[in-house]
Amino acid sequence: MGSIASALANHRLIALDTSVWIYHFEGSPVFGPAADDILNAVTRGRVDAIVSELVLLELLVAPLKKKLPDVADEIELTLTHFPHLALVPISRAVLVRAAEIRAKCGMRTPDAIMLATAVERGATLAVTNDAAWRKVDGIDILLLSELES
């Protein structure tokens, strides 16, 4: 287990997986505090962050299924206006890199797109709770389960 400060110490730009936001929005008792600590570090400008626009798609599904458009709108507004966070569109370069990641590591397409976005944008750390992300070269992976909160 490590601290947020030490985990982020050598990174200026990080990528955030959908799980970070789910734990935050749903108030997960197990991983919510670690997710909130990461998001607080971003809010305070200790580190800049990026997310693929694919994260927005993944986060909107549950409230839209439940017919909660106001909740979906709030999620979109949060991501759009979150301090020190960039919502990155999916480009051709990201898709090509994602195909390379899938071919080499056998990752699911959404994960490959998120990691390709991170690598293409120069993020040096990706925060997730999916250990399979560690198969990808060129970026450090931090699992929320490894953080003290």
VEXRO-213295 format. One record per atom (N, C-alpha, C): residue in three letters; atom name; residue number from 1; x, y negated, z negated. Coordinates in steps of 0.05 Angstrom, whole numbers, plus 5000, padded with zeros to 4 digits. Layout:
! residues N
{ALA, CA, NUM, {X, Y, Z}} ...
***
This chain:
! residues 149
{MET, N, 1, {5017, 5024, 5000}} {MET, CA, 1, {5000, 5000, 5000}} {MET, C, 1, {5018, 4975, 5000}} {GLY, N, 2, {5009, 4955, 5014}} {GLY, CA, 2, {5024, 4930, 5016}} {GLY, C, 2, {5005, 4906, 5013}} {SER, N, 3, {5018, 4883, 5010}} {SER, CA, 3, {5002, 4859, 5007}} {SER, C, 3, {4997, 4847, 5035}} {ILE, N, 4, {4977, 4830, 5036}} {ILE, CA, 4, {4970, 4816, 5061}} {ILE, C, 4, {4994, 4798, 5069}} {ALA, N, 5, {5005, 4784, 5049}} {ALA, CA, 5, {5027, 4765, 5056}} {ALA, C, 5, {5051, 4780, 5068}} {SER, N, 6, {5058, 4803, 5057}} {SER, CA, 6, {5081, 4818, 5068}} {SER, C, 6, {5074, 4830, 5095}} {ALA, N, 7, {5049, 4838, 5099}} {ALA, CA, 7, {5041, 4850, 5124}} {ALA, C, 7, {5041, 4830, 5147}} {LEU, N, 8, {5035, 4805, 5141}} {LEU, CA, 8, {5033, 4784, 5161}} {LEU, C, 8, {5059, 4767, 5164}} {ALA, N, 9, {5078, 4772, 5146}} {ALA, CA, 9, {5101, 4754, 5143}} {ALA, C, 9, {5116, 4749, 5169}} {ASN, N, 10, {5120, 4769, 5186}} {ASN, CA, 10, {5136, 4766, 5210}} {ASN, C, 10, {5120, 4763, 5235}} {HIS, N, 11, {5095, 4755, 5233}} {HIS, CA, 11, {5077, 4754, 5256}} {HIS, C, 11, {5064, 4726, 5258}} {ARG, N, 12, {5064, 4715, 5282}} {ARG, CA, 12, {5051, 4690, 5287}} {ARG, C, 12, {5024, 4693, 5300}} {LEU, N, 13, {5021, 4715, 5315}} {LEU, CA, 13, {4996, 4720, 5329}} {LEU, C, 13, {4988, 4749, 5325}} {ILE, N, 14, {4964, 4753, 5315}} {ILE, CA, 14, {4954, 4780, 5310}} {ILE, C, 14, {4928, 4785, 5326}} {ALA, N, 15, {4922, 4810, 5331}} {ALA, CA, 15, {4897, 4818, 5343}} {ALA, C, 15, {4880, 4832, 5323}} {LEU, N, 16, {4854, 4828, 5325}} {LEU, CA, 16, {4835, 4840, 5305}} {LEU, C, 16, {4816, 4859, 5320}} {ASP, N, 17, {4815, 4883, 5309}} {ASP, CA, 17, {4796, 4903, 5319}} {ASP, C, 17, {4768, 4897, 5310}} {THR, N, 18, {4749, 4908, 5323}} {THR, CA, 18, {4721, 4905, 5316}} {THR, C, 18, {4716, 4913, 5287}} {SER, N, 19, {4729, 4934, 5278}} {SER, CA, 19, {4725, 4944, 5251}} {SER, C, 19, {4730, 4922, 5229}} {VAL, N, 20, {4749, 4905, 5234}} {VAL, CA, 20, {4754, 4883, 5214}} {VAL, C, 20, {4729, 4866, 5211}} {TRP, N, 21, {4716, 4860, 5233}} {TRP, CA, 21, {4692, 4843, 5232}} {TRP, C, 21, {4668, 4858, 5220}} {ILE, N, 22, {4666, 4884, 5227}} {ILE, CA, 22, {4644, 4900, 5216}} {ILE, C, 22, {4646, 4902, 5186}} {TYR, N, 23, {4670, 4908, 5176}} {TYR, CA, 23, {4674, 4909, 5147}} {TYR, C, 23, {4668, 4882, 5134}} {HIS, N, 24, {4675, 4860, 5147}} {HIS, CA, 24, {4669, 4834, 5136}} {HIS, C, 24, {4639, 4828, 5136}} {PHE, N, 25, {4626, 4831, 5159}} {PHE, CA, 25, {4598, 4824, 5162}} {PHE, C, 25, {4580, 4842, 5145}} {GLU, N, 26, {4587, 4867, 5143}} {GLU, CA, 26, {4571, 4886, 5128}} {GLU, C, 26, {4578, 4887, 5098}} {GLY, N, 27, {4600, 4874, 5090}} {GLY, CA, 27, {4608, 4874, 5062}} {GLY, C, 27, {4616, 4901, 5052}} {SER, N, 28, {4631, 4915, 5069}} {SER, CA, 28, {4639, 4942, 5061}} {SER, C, 28, {4653, 4942, 5034}} {PRO, N, 29, {4644, 4958, 5015}} {PRO, CA, 29, {4656, 4958, 4988}} {PRO, C, 29, {4685, 4970, 4989}} {VAL, N, 30, {4691, 4987, 5008}} {VAL, CA, 30, {4717, 4999, 5009}} {VAL, C, 30, {4737, 4981, 5025}} {PHE, N, 31, {4730, 4973, 5049}} {PHE, CA, 31, {4749, 4958, 5066}} {PHE, C, 31, {4742, 4929, 5069}} {GLY, N, 32, {4719, 4920, 5060}} {GLY, CA, 32, {4711, 4892, 5062}} {GLY, C, 32, {4731, 4873, 5049}} {PRO, N, 33, {4740, 4879, 5025}} {PRO, CA, 33, {4759, 4860, 5013}} {PRO, C, 33, {4785, 4856, 5029}} {ALA, N, 34, {4796, 4878, 5040}} {ALA, CA, 34, {4820, 4875, 5057}} {ALA, C, 34, {4814, 4860, 5083}} {ALA, N, 35, {4791, 4866, 5095}} {ALA, CA, 35, {4783, 4851, 5119}} {ALA, C, 35, {4779, 4822, 5113}} {ASP, N, 36, {4767, 4815, 5091}} {ASP, CA, 36, {4763, 4787, 5083}} {ASP, C, 36, {4790, 4774, 5078}} {ASP, N, 37, {4809, 4788, 5066}} {ASP, CA, 37, {4835, 4776, 5061}} {ASP, C, 37, {4849, 4769, 5087}} {ILE, N, 38, {4847, 4787, 5107}} {ILE, CA, 38, {4859, 4782, 5133}} {ILE, C, 38, {4845, 4758, 5146}} {LEU, N, 39, {4819, 4757, 5146}} {LEU, CA, 39, {4804, 4735, 5158}} {LEU, C, 39, {4810, 4708, 5143}} {ASN, N, 40, {4813, 4709, 5117}} {ASN, CA, 40, {4821, 4685, 5102}} {ASN, C, 40, {4848, 4675, 5110}} {ALA, N, 41, {4867, 4693, 5115}} {ALA, CA, 41, {4894, 4685, 5124}} {ALA, C, 41, {4892, 4671, 5151}} {VAL, N, 42, {4874, 4681, 5168}} {VAL, CA, 42, {4870, 4668, 5194}} {VAL, C, 42, {4857, 4641, 5191}} {THR, N, 43, {4836, 4640, 5175}} {THR, CA, 43, {4822, 4615, 5170}} {THR, C, 43, {4841, 4593, 5160}} {ARG, N, 44, {4859, 4601, 5142}} {ARG, CA, 44, {4877, 4581, 5130}} {ARG, C, 44, {4901, 4574, 5149}} {GLY, N, 45, {4902, 4588, 5172}} {GLY, CA, 45, {4924, 4582, 5191}} {GLY, C, 45, {4950, 4594, 5184}} {ARG, N, 46, {4950, 4614, 5166}} {ARG, CA, 46, {4975, 4628, 5160}} {ARG, C, 46, {4985, 4644, 5184}} {VAL, N, 47, {4965, 4651, 5201}} {VAL, CA, 47, {4971, 4666, 5226}} {VAL, C, 47, {4948, 4660, 5245}} {ASP, N, 48, {4954, 4660, 5271}} {ASP, CA, 48, {4933, 4657, 5291}} {ASP, C, 48, {4924, 4685, 5299}} {ALA, N, 49, {4900, 4687, 5309}} {ALA, CA, 49, {4889, 4713, 5316}} {ALA, C, 49, {4874, 4711, 5343}} {ILE, N, 50, {4872, 4735, 5355}} {ILE, CA, 50, {4857, 4738, 5380}} {ILE, C, 50, {4839, 4762, 5377}} {VAL, N, 51, {4817, 4761, 5392}} {VAL, CA, 51, {4800, 4785, 5396}} {VAL, C, 51, {4792, 4786, 5425}} {SER, N, 52, {4790, 4809, 5436}} {SER, CA, 52, {4779, 4813, 5462}} {SER, C, 52, {4749, 4806, 5462}} {GLU, N, 53, {4739, 4795, 5483}} {GLU, CA, 53, {4710, 4790, 5485}} {GLU, C, 53, {4694, 4816, 5481}} {LEU, N, 54, {4707, 4839, 5486}} {LEU, CA, 54, {4694, 4864, 5481}} {LEU, C, 54, {4685, 4867, 5452}} {VAL, N, 55, {4699, 4855, 5434}} {VAL, CA, 55, {4692, 4856, 5405}} {VAL, C, 55, {4664, 4843, 5402}} {LEU, N, 56, {4659, 4821, 5416}} {LEU, CA, 56, {4633, 4808, 5415}} {LEU, C, 56, {4611, 4827, 5423}} {LEU, N, 57, {4615, 4841, 5446}} {LEU, CA, 57, {4596, 4861, 5455}} {LEU, C, 57, {4590, 4882, 5433}} {GLU, N, 58, {4612, 4893, 5422}} {GLU, CA, 58, {4608, 4914, 5402}} {GLU, C, 58, {4593, 4904, 5377}} {LEU, N, 59, {4599, 4879, 5369}} {LEU, CA, 59, {4586, 4868, 5345}} {LEU, C, 59, {4557, 4861, 5349}} {LEU, N, 60, {4549, 4855, 5373}} {LEU, CA, 60, {4521, 4847, 5378}} {LEU, C, 60, {4502, 4870, 5381}} {VAL, N, 61, {4512, 4893, 5386}} {VAL, CA, 61, {4494, 4916, 5391}} {VAL, C, 61, {4476, 4922, 5367}} {ALA, N, 62, {4487, 4924, 5343}} {ALA, CA, 62, {4470, 4932, 5320}} {ALA, C, 62, {4448, 4912, 5314}} {PRO, N, 63, {4454, 4886, 5312}} {PRO, CA, 63, {4432, 4867, 5307}} {PRO, C, 63, {4411, 4866, 5330}} {LEU, N, 64, {4420, 4870, 5354}} {LEU, CA, 64, {4401, 4869, 5376}} {LEU, C, 64, {4383, 4894, 5376}} {LYS, N, 65, {4395, 4917, 5369}} {LYS, CA, 65, {4379, 4942, 5366}} {LYS, C, 65, {4357, 4939, 5345}} {LYS, N, 66, {4365, 4924, 5323}} {LYS, CA, 66, {4346, 4920, 5301}} {LYS, C, 66, {4327, 4896, 5306}} {LYS, N, 67, {4329, 4885, 5330}} {LYS, CA, 67, {4313, 4862, 5338}} {LYS, C, 67, {4317, 4839, 5319}} {LEU, N, 68, {4343, 4833, 5315}} {LEU, CA, 68, {4351, 4810, 5298}} {LEU, C, 68, {4368, 4791, 5314}} {PRO, N, 69, {4355, 4777, 5333}} {PRO, CA, 69, {4371, 4759, 5351}} {PRO, C, 69, {4384, 4736, 5335}} {ASP, N, 70, {4373, 4727, 5313}} {ASP, CA, 70, {4385, 4706, 5297}} {ASP, C, 70, {4412, 4716, 5286}} {VAL, N, 71, {4413, 4741, 5277}} {VAL, CA, 71, {4438, 4752, 5267}} {VAL, C, 71, {4459, 4754, 5289}} {ALA, N, 72, {4450, 4763, 5312}} {ALA, CA, 72, {4468, 4765, 5336}} {ALA, C, 72, {4479, 4737, 5343}} {ASP, N, 73, {4461, 4717, 5342}} {ASP, CA, 73, {4470, 4689, 5347}} {ASP, C, 73, {4491, 4680, 5327}} {GLU, N, 74, {4486, 4686, 5302}} {GLU, CA, 74, {4505, 4679, 5281}} {GLU, C, 74, {4533, 4692, 5285}} {ILE, N, 75, {4533, 4717, 5292}} {ILE, CA, 75, {4558, 4731, 5298}} {ILE, C, 75, {4572, 4717, 5321}} {GLU, N, 76, {4558, 4711, 5342}} {GLU, CA, 76, {4570, 4698, 5365}} {GLU, C, 76, {4582, 4671, 5358}} {LEU, N, 77, {4566, 4656, 5342}} {LEU, CA, 77, {4576, 4629, 5333}} {LEU, C, 77, {4601, 4632, 5316}} {THR, N, 78, {4600, 4652, 5298}} {THR, CA, 78, {4623, 4656, 5280}} {THR, C, 78, {4649, 4661, 5297}} {LEU, N, 79, {4647, 4680, 5316}} {LEU, CA, 79, {4670, 4686, 5332}} {LEU, C, 79, {4679, 4662, 5349}} {THR, N, 80, {4660, 4648, 5360}} {THR, CA, 80, {4666, 4626, 5378}} {THR, C, 80, {4680, 4603, 5363}} {HIS, N, 81, {4672, 4598, 5338}} {HIS, CA, 81, {4682, 4575, 5323}} {HIS, C, 81, {4700, 4582, 5300}} {PHE, N, 82, {4709, 4606, 5298}} {PHE, CA, 82, {4726, 4615, 5276}} {PHE, C, 82, {4753, 4601, 5278}} {PRO, N, 83, {4762, 4588, 5257}} {PRO, CA, 83, {4788, 4573, 5258}} {PRO, C, 83, {4811, 4592, 5265}} {HIS, N, 84, {4829, 4583, 5282}} {HIS, CA, 84, {4853, 4597, 5289}} {HIS, C, 84, {4848, 4624, 5303}} {LEU, N, 85, {4825, 4627, 5315}} {LEU, CA, 85, {4818, 4651, 5329}} {LEU, C, 85, {4811, 4645, 5358}} {ALA, N, 86, {4822, 4660, 5377}} {ALA, CA, 86, {4815, 4657, 5405}} {ALA, C, 86, {4800, 4682, 5414}} {LEU, N, 87, {4778, 4678, 5427}} {LEU, CA, 87, {4762, 4699, 5439}} {LEU, C, 87, {4771, 4701, 5468}} {VAL, N, 88, {4785, 4724, 5475}} {VAL, CA, 88, {4799, 4726, 5500}} {VAL, C, 88, {4783, 4742, 5521}} {PRO, N, 89, {4778, 4730, 5545}} {PRO, CA, 89, {4764, 4745, 5566}} {PRO, C, 89, {4780, 4769, 5576}} {ILE, N, 90, {4766, 4787, 5588}} {ILE, CA, 90, {4779, 4811, 5599}} {ILE, C, 90, {4788, 4804, 5627}} {SER, N, 91, {4813, 4805, 5632}} {SER, CA, 91, {4825, 4798, 5658}} {SER, C, 91, {4834, 4823, 5673}} {ARG, N, 92, {4841, 4819, 5698}} {ARG, CA, 92, {4852, 4842, 5713}} {ARG, C, 92, {4877, 4852, 5701}} {ALA, N, 93, {4895, 4835, 5691}} {ALA, CA, 93, {4920, 4844, 5678}} {ALA, C, 93, {4913, 4861, 5654}} {VAL, N, 94, {4893, 4853, 5639}} {VAL, CA, 94, {4885, 4869, 5615}} {VAL, C, 94, {4875, 4896, 5624}} {LEU, N, 95, {4859, 4897, 5645}} {LEU, CA, 95, {4848, 4923, 5655}} {LEU, C, 95, {4870, 4941, 5665}} {VAL, N, 96, {4890, 4930, 5679}} {VAL, CA, 96, {4912, 4947, 5688}} {VAL, C, 96, {4928, 4957, 5664}} {ARG, N, 97, {4934, 4940, 5645}} {ARG, CA, 97, {4948, 4949, 5621}} {ARG, C, 97, {4932, 4969, 5606}} {ALA, N, 98, {4906, 4965, 5604}} {ALA, CA, 98, {4889, 4985, 5590}} {ALA, C, 98, {4889, 5012, 5604}} {ALA, N, 99, {4890, 5012, 5630}} {ALA, CA, 99, {4892, 5037, 5645}} {ALA, C, 99, {4918, 5051, 5638}} {GLU, N, 100, {4940, 5036, 5637}} {GLU, CA, 100, {4966, 5048, 5629}} {GLU, C, 100, {4965, 5059, 5601}} {ILE, N, 101, {4953, 5045, 5583}} {ILE, CA, 101, {4950, 5055, 5555}} {ILE, C, 101, {4934, 5081, 5555}} {ARG, N, 102, {4911, 5081, 5569}} {ARG, CA, 102, {4894, 5105, 5570}} {ARG, C, 102, {4910, 5129, 5582}} {ALA, N, 103, {4924, 5124, 5603}} {ALA, CA, 103, {4939, 5145, 5617}} {ALA, C, 103, {4961, 5156, 5599}} {LYS, N, 104, {4974, 5139, 5584}} {LYS, CA, 104, {4997, 5148, 5567}} {LYS, C, 104, {4988, 5159, 5540}} {CYS, N, 105, {4968, 5146, 5528}} {CYS, CA, 105, {4960, 5153, 5501}} {CYS, C, 105, {4934, 5167, 5498}} {GLY, N, 106, {4918, 5168, 5519}} {GLY, CA, 106, {4892, 5181, 5518}} {GLY, C, 106, {4871, 5167, 5501}} {MET, N, 107, {4874, 5141, 5498}} {MET, CA, 107, {4856, 5126, 5481}} {MET, C, 107, {4829, 5121, 5495}} {ARG, N, 108, {4809, 5116, 5480}} {ARG, CA, 108, {4783, 5108, 5491}} {ARG, C, 108, {4785, 5081, 5504}} {THR, N, 109, {4769, 5077, 5525}} {THR, CA, 109, {4770, 5052, 5540}} {THR, C, 109, {4767, 5027, 5523}} {PRO, N, 110, {4748, 5025, 5504}} {PRO, CA, 110, {4746, 5000, 5488}} {PRO, C, 110, {4772, 4995, 5473}} {ASP, N, 111, {4783, 5015, 5460}} {ASP, CA, 111, {4807, 5011, 5445}} {ASP, C, 111, {4830, 5003, 5463}} {ALA, N, 112, {4832, 5016, 5486}} {ALA, CA, 112, {4853, 5009, 5505}} {ALA, C, 112, {4851, 4980, 5514}} {ILE, N, 113, {4827, 4971, 5519}} {ILE, CA, 113, {4822, 4943, 5527}} {ILE, C, 113, {4831, 4924, 5505}} {MET, N, 114, {4823, 4930, 5480}} {MET, CA, 114, {4830, 4912, 5458}} {MET, C, 114, {4861, 4911, 5454}} {LEU, N, 115, {4873, 4934, 5456}} {LEU, CA, 115, {4903, 4934, 5452}} {LEU, C, 115, {4917, 4921, 5476}} {ALA, N, 116, {4906, 4926, 5500}} {ALA, CA, 116, {4918, 4913, 5524}} {ALA, C, 116, {4915, 4882, 5522}} {THR, N, 117, {4893, 4873, 5512}} {THR, CA, 117, {4889, 4844, 5508}} {THR, C, 117, {4910, 4834, 5489}} {ALA, N, 118, {4914, 4848, 5467}} {ALA, CA, 118, {4934, 4840, 5447}} {ALA, C, 118, {4962, 4838, 5459}} {VAL, N, 119, {4970, 4859, 5473}} {VAL, CA, 119, {4997, 4860, 5485}} {VAL, C, 119, {5000, 4838, 5506}} {GLU, N, 120, {4980, 4836, 5524}} {GLU, CA, 120, {4982, 4816, 5545}} {GLU, C, 120, {4984, 4787, 5534}} {ARG, N, 121, {4971, 4782, 5512}} {ARG, CA, 121, {4971, 4755, 5500}} {ARG, C, 121, {4995, 4750, 5481}} {GLY, N, 122, {5011, 4771, 5477}} {GLY, CA, 122, {5035, 4767, 5460}} {GLY, C, 122, {5031, 4771, 5431}} {ALA, N, 123, {5009, 4783, 5422}} {ALA, CA, 123, {5005, 4790, 5394}} {ALA, C, 123, {5026, 4811, 5386}} {THR, N, 124, {5037, 4808, 5362}} {THR, CA, 124, {5057, 4827, 5353}} {THR, C, 124, {5046, 4846, 5332}} {LEU, N, 125, {5021, 4842, 5324}} {LEU, CA, 125, {5008, 4859, 5304}} {LEU, C, 125, {4979, 4862, 5311}} {ALA, N, 126, {4968, 4886, 5309}} {ALA, CA, 126, {4940, 4891, 5312}} {ALA, C, 126, {4929, 4902, 5285}} {VAL, N, 127, {4907, 4891, 5276}} {VAL, CA, 127, {4895, 4900, 5251}} {VAL, C, 127, {4871, 4917, 5257}} {THR, N, 128, {4870, 4941, 5246}} {THR, CA, 128, {4849, 4960, 5252}} {THR, C, 128, {4846, 4979, 5228}} {ASN, N, 129, {4831, 4999, 5231}} {ASN, CA, 129, {4831, 5021, 5212}} {ASN, C, 129, {4833, 5048, 5227}} {ASP, N, 130, {4842, 5046, 5252}} {ASP, CA, 130, {4844, 5069, 5270}} {ASP, C, 130, {4873, 5077, 5274}} {ALA, N, 131, {4882, 5098, 5261}} {ALA, CA, 131, {4910, 5106, 5263}} {ALA, C, 131, {4918, 5113, 5291}} {ALA, N, 132, {4899, 5120, 5309}} {ALA, CA, 132, {4906, 5127, 5336}} {ALA, C, 132, {4919, 5104, 5351}} {TRP, N, 133, {4914, 5079, 5342}} {TRP, CA, 133, {4925, 5056, 5354}} {TRP, C, 133, {4956, 5056, 5352}} {ARG, N, 134, {4967, 5071, 5334}} {ARG, CA, 134, {4996, 5073, 5330}} {ARG, C, 134, {5009, 5087, 5353}} {LYS, N, 135, {4995, 5099, 5370}} {LYS, CA, 135, {5006, 5113, 5394}} {LYS, C, 135, {5017, 5093, 5414}} {VAL, N, 136, {5008, 5068, 5412}} {VAL, CA, 136, {5014, 5048, 5432}} {VAL, C, 136, {5041, 5034, 5425}} {ASP, N, 137, {5059, 5033, 5445}} {ASP, CA, 137, {5084, 5019, 5441}} {ASP, C, 137, {5081, 4989, 5445}} {GLY, N, 138, {5099, 4974, 5434}} {GLY, CA, 138, {5100, 4945, 5439}} {GLY, C, 138, {5084, 4928, 5421}} {ILE, N, 139, {5072, 4939, 5400}} {ILE, CA, 139, {5057, 4924, 5381}} {ILE, C, 139, {5056, 4939, 5354}} {ASP, N, 140, {5059, 4924, 5332}} {ASP, CA, 140, {5057, 4937, 5306}} {ASP, C, 140, {5027, 4940, 5299}} {ILE, N, 141, {5021, 4961, 5284}} {ILE, CA, 141, {4993, 4966, 5277}} {ILE, C, 141, {4991, 4967, 5246}} {LEU, N, 142, {4972, 4952, 5236}} {LEU, CA, 142, {4966, 4951, 5208}} {LEU, C, 142, {4939, 4963, 5203}} {LEU, N, 143, {4938, 4983, 5186}} {LEU, CA, 143, {4913, 4995, 5179}} {LEU, C, 143, {4902, 4982, 5153}} {LEU, N, 144, {4877, 4974, 5154}} {LEU, CA, 144, {4865, 4961, 5130}} {LEU, C, 144, {4867, 4980, 5106}} {SER, N, 145, {4866, 5006, 5110}} {SER, CA, 145, {4868, 5025, 5088}} {SER, C, 145, {4895, 5025, 5074}} {GLU, N, 146, {4915, 5012, 5086}} {GLU, CA, 146, {4941, 5010, 5074}} {GLU, C, 146, {4946, 4985, 5058}} {LEU, N, 147, {4925, 4968, 5057}} {LEU, CA, 147, {4928, 4942, 5044}} {LEU, C, 147, {4917, 4943, 5015}} {GLU, N, 148, {4931, 4929, 4998}} {GLU, CA, 148, {4920, 4924, 4971}} {GLU, C, 148, {4902, 4900, 4973}} {SER, N, 149, {4879, 4901, 4959}} {SER, CA, 149, {4862, 4877, 4960}} {SER, C, 149, {4856, 4868, 4931}} 
***
